[in-house]
Amino acid sequence: MATLILSEQEIINAVCVYIGLKKQVKPEEVEVELMYDDEYGFSAEVYVNDRKQILIMANLIEAIRLWLGEFLNRDPYAGIKLVLDDEEGIIAHIN
């Protein structure tokens, strides 16, 4: 099967849904900023009701797994690799 590539916006959408379920708010109420740091890797700042939360890479993978299973009808346990692309931003390769 060909590699599926999730765009930065799709990853943000996945995080919004994931946090919405965890915090019992609508995904539209969640703001997300994806980040990459050479020392810490991939993470995200999430804002809900003016409260900030930092998600680590494991949380991002969990959010993507939820997105894959619930919205794309794909195997949520497929291999997921986050990539920092010069043109596309932070994307995910799904095998």
C-alpha positions as CSV (number, residue, x, y, z in Angstrom):
1,M,0.0,0.0,0.0
2,A,1.3,3.5,-0.8
3,T,2.4,5.9,1.8
4,L,-0.3,8.2,3.0
5,I,0.8,11.8,3.8
6,L,-1.1,13.9,6.2
7,S,-0.7,17.6,5.8
8,E,0.1,20.0,8.6
9,Q,-3.6,21.1,8.6
10,E,-4.7,17.5,8.9
11,I,-2.4,17.0,11.9
12,I,-3.8,20.2,13.5
13,N,-7.4,18.9,12.9
14,A,-6.4,15.6,14.5
15,V,-5.1,17.4,17.5
16,C,-8.2,19.5,17.8
17,V,-10.4,16.4,17.8
18,Y,-8.2,14.6,20.2
19,I,-8.1,17.5,22.7
20,G,-11.8,18.1,22.2
21,L,-12.5,14.6,23.3
22,K,-10.1,14.8,26.3
23,K,-11.3,18.2,27.5
24,Q,-15.0,17.7,26.5
25,V,-15.0,20.8,24.2
26,K,-15.8,21.2,20.6
27,P,-12.8,20.8,18.3
28,E,-13.5,24.4,17.0
29,E,-12.7,25.7,20.5
30,V,-9.1,24.3,20.4
31,E,-6.2,26.3,19.0
32,V,-3.0,24.4,18.0
33,E,0.5,25.4,17.0
34,L,2.8,22.6,15.9
35,M,6.4,23.0,16.7
36,Y,9.8,21.4,16.1
37,D,12.9,21.8,18.1
38,D,16.3,20.1,17.4
39,E,16.6,19.1,21.0
40,Y,13.1,18.1,21.9
41,G,11.7,17.1,18.6
42,F,8.0,17.5,17.6
43,S,5.5,19.1,20.0
44,A,2.4,21.3,20.0
45,E,1.1,24.2,22.0
46,V,-2.6,23.8,22.6
47,Y,-5.0,26.5,23.9
48,V,-8.4,25.7,25.3
49,N,-10.4,28.4,27.1
50,D,-7.3,30.5,27.5
51,R,-5.3,27.7,29.1
52,K,-2.1,26.4,27.5
53,Q,-1.0,22.8,27.3
54,I,2.1,21.4,25.7
55,L,1.8,18.1,23.8
56,I,4.8,15.9,23.3
57,M,5.4,13.7,20.2
58,A,3.6,10.7,21.8
59,N,0.5,12.8,22.2
60,L,0.7,13.9,18.6
61,I,1.0,10.3,17.5
62,E,-2.0,9.3,19.6
63,A,-4.0,12.1,18.0
64,I,-3.0,11.0,14.5
65,R,-4.0,7.4,15.4
66,L,-7.4,8.6,16.5
67,W,-7.8,10.6,13.2
68,L,-6.7,7.6,11.1
69,G,-9.2,5.2,12.7
70,E,-12.2,7.5,13.1
71,F,-12.0,9.8,10.1
72,L,-9.9,8.1,7.4
73,N,-11.0,4.5,8.1
74,R,-7.3,3.4,8.1
75,D,-5.4,1.2,10.4
76,P,-4.6,3.4,13.4
77,Y,-1.6,1.2,14.3
78,A,0.1,1.8,10.9
79,G,3.6,3.2,11.1
80,I,3.6,7.0,11.7
81,K,6.6,9.2,11.1
82,L,6.5,12.9,11.6
83,V,8.6,14.9,9.2
84,L,9.7,18.5,9.1
85,D,9.4,19.5,5.4
86,D,10.9,22.8,4.1
87,E,7.9,23.6,2.0
88,E,4.9,21.8,3.6
89,G,5.8,22.3,7.3
90,I,5.2,19.4,9.7
91,I,3.7,16.5,8.0
92,A,3.1,12.8,8.8
93,H,4.0,9.8,6.6
94,I,1.7,6.8,7.3
95,N,2.8,3.4,6.1
